[in-house]
Amino acid sequence: MRSFSSSRLATLLILAAAIAALPLIFPSGYYFRVAALVWISALAAIGLNVLMGQAGQVSLGHAGFFGIGAYAVAIGPTHLGIPPWASLLLGAVLAGGLAYLVGRPVLRLRGHYLAIATLGLGVLVSIVLTNESRWTGGPDGMPVPRLILFGWRVSGAETWYWVTGGALLVGTWIALNLTDTPTGRALRALHDSEVAARVAGVDVARYKLAAFVIAAVYASLAGSLLALMNGFITPDQAGFLHSVEFVTMVVVGGLGSVAGAIVGAVVLVTLPQLLTAFQDYQHLMLGLLIMLFMIFLREGIVPSLRALWRLRAAGAAA
Amino acid sequence: MSLLVAENLGIAFGGVKAVDGVSFCAEAGQVLSIIGPNGAGKTTLFNLVSGVYKAREGRIVLNGRDVTGLPPHRLAALGLSRSFQNLQVFTRMTARENVMVGRHLRERRSVIADLLRLPSSERQNRATRAAADDLLRFVRLDGAADTPAGALPYGALKRLEIARALASEPKVLLLDEPAAGCNAVETEEIDRLIREVADQGVAVVLVEHDMKLVMKISDRILVLDRGRPLAEGPPQEVRRNPAVIEAYLGPGHAREAAHA
């Protein structure tokens, strides 16, 4: 499967080149900030794609895990005296642990029932974050202490651009690794036919759970990075709308495609910025564009364009 | 000792006994066929034996071990594999990847190692791929290895399911209508495959409607009717059994058939 490993490498190289080259055309610091937001969202979307695109299981509560990561780096240093970097890891462990505990019973559900159950989980996390105001600052949110690594104070849009870009590269590498391994194959197999996967010896419950935990850890790390970059966090980040945004990124970009999850994040983060020209009609335009994407590129942006490309290449060869 | 023993299996759906008091033994290197009119409970019996359904009554012994009530992936680990009547291929994966999934139990499985893609998992992947390619050659699908399974014709998918089922190196192989919908050439190909698999010492249990194939290939035949066993024995004996003829052709035909 040379073709597969080479496309894996291509995805990584294109992403690395984009991260390295984009600053050359950025006219102001504002662009670094937007791009860093894209990298952070892409990281969460890549994780969610392992669950949704590969294993075919939906989560409508993913911002809950994002929120856990975000508040971990806020509460850890502020209330518990844990350094930010350790709080970031602790948040990932907490999010993964929660996914493990909740995933066991919840992932037995399928389709709509799973969607509602995960939605409930997300809502639960966001309510706790909103109501425990002594710890979280309530609906107004709370400040996040700066990240200090080996005496280096990480701050500034440009610095965060490189930090989040690096995190995205590592996250992409790991997600791409998974596809062509026993785990990746087991996930894709149970997506297509659960009964056939079980008969082939795949412990379906275990692999669904693994995908759920992986997705939760990605979301938590992304949440921590956002909170550390912004220096402030509100419960909206853990809210239902944010969960829907993550799902939309994965679906618009192309279910099952790592590159698609990144492209989906690019679209969902930059489009609202571009559409500010429409002022009051901004959200209307965003909704309309997403509908058009789904109607004309129904497999998602990356898989649809890939298929078009193949068709043209075949046409040229003939 | 029989590789697979089913004793008095039974299951009911909404008060209807789909399988009721069925027993059989499958021996290494032999082909046991299960036949019967539509709705006789053949596929239900397969679902019971492979753990897809839980038996309400009876006992299943695999390789000397009581495995009643174990889930399919545990049974697979103990050497039981099957194909499906209504195809259950992984349509978005290539033919080769389908068979590679069948190797799952023969692989070292560590999610962490897979995420980090350690050199050991790269080596293992190569071995799994080579094993899958051997099996694709065995079922004569080596030309289609990189084709997505969803794009393969029906007859090829039937063989792909057999290759995937064999990939776990099972001791007992259940085949649910492997020749259904296949033309004469494809059926002959399936016939060859089954014979070769049995000759390697696998106990093959076959559900099939193609009587010519069944009579030719089976060492023993079990006849089911409305969930209950009707007859069991070698092909020559079963085909002359008046009860079997009646179940297939309706009452009154038994004498006619006996004269024919």
Interface residues (C-beta under 8 A of the other chain):
Chain A: M1 S3 I174 N177 L178 D180 T181 P182 T183 G184 R185 A186 R188 A189 H191 D192 S193 V195 A196 A197 R198 V199 A200 G201 V202 D203 V204 A210 I214 G256
Chain B: S50 G51 V52 P71 P72 H73 A76 A77 S81 R82 F84 Q88 V89 F90 T91 R92 M93 R96 E97 M100 V101 G102 H104 L105 E107 R108 R109 V111 D114 L115 L116 R117 S121 Q124 N125 T128 R129 D146 R164 A165 A167 S168
